[in-house]
Amino acid sequence: MVEFVHAEKKIMESNGENNKVERQSSSFRLRSPSLNALRLQRIFDLFDKNGDGFITLDELNQALSRLGLDADLSDLKSTVESYIQPGNTGLDFDDFSSLHKTLDESFFGGAGDCDESSPESAAAEEADLAEAFKVFDENGDGFISARELQAVLKKLGLPEGGELERVEKMIVSVDRNQDGRVDFFEFKNMMRIVVIPSS
């Protein structure tokens, strides 16, 4: 089930016309638990195409295919089926989290969680934010433009990516110095507002 494991990495690192991974991440998951939980929720929402709160096998298969990770449906079914609760049509978020945790422990030893109050945690969170920023900063100039944000949103299949005007409004909402683009500090502030530390 290696295809599923690499799906999250492709989502976070997707960059280029054909979803080519251009940078290798130092870890499968973010080191900051609150950022990791937020990222996992966003991935769940992306995979849950119809927004019913469940990821069906078909939705999961389609998501993997969009990422260029074609999985055999019978292999996918055998891996995922045991995580689907009786009576449910697919994985709910808790099921998806359990599957993610099992795959993380199986393939990567589960390393990644750290005490968020430690200096190491702050440095790890900063590194994670820098890595996430690079995903959006496609041309590497140190800024996220509306067009770059739009390109990433389109790759992820989000409806906001369809309208440049909506994307420009998103930029304006976090652009403190009003230069029409988002620098790393503005990005960091935005992410810290969105992320609620776990306690």
C-alpha positions, 0 to 999 in steps of 0.5 A, a space after each residue: 500500500 505504498 501508493 497511499 503512503 506517498 499520497 500525502 507527501 505528493 499533496 504537500 510537495 506537488 510542484 510542476 505541471 505533472 505533479 512531479 515531486 521536485 523536493 524530497 521531504 525530510 519526513 513523512 509527516 510534520 513534526 509539530 502535532 498541531 500542524 500535522 493534525 491540521 494537514 491531515 484534516 485538509 487532506 481528508 477534506 480534499 479526498 472527501 469529494 462530495 463533502 459527506 464526511 466519509 472517504 469512500 474507496 472510490 474517492 480514495 482511488 480517484 484522489 490517488 489517481 489524481 496524484 499519479 499514484 494508481 492503486 489496484 482497487 482490490 489492494 486498496 480495499 483490503 488495506 482500508 476496509 478494516 478501518 471502515 466502521 460497520 454501517 459507514 459508507 467509507 472512512 470518517 475522519 477518525 478512521 482516516 486518522 487511525 489508518 494514517 497513524 498505522 501507516 506512519 508507524 509501519 513505514 516510518 516508525 511513528 517518529 514525529 511528535 514532539 513537545 510543542 513547548 520545547 525549543 526543538 519543537 519551535 525549530 521543527 515548526 519553523 522548518 515545517 512552515 518553511 517547507 510548506 511555504 516553498 510548496 506555494 512559492 513555485 518560482 522561489 522568489 520568496 513570495 507567494 503571488 496570486 497566480 502561484 496560490 491559484 496554481 497550487 489550489 488548482 492542483 489540489 482540486 480546490 474550487 477556489 483555484 478556478 477564480 483569480 479574483 477569489 485568490 486575490 482576495 485570499 492574498 489581500 486578507 493576509 498581506 499586511 504590507 499590501 504589496 500584493 503578495 505574501 512573504 514568509 512572515 505573513 504566511 507564518 502569521 497566517 498559519 499560526 492564526 489557523 493552527 490551534 496548539 494542542 494541549 
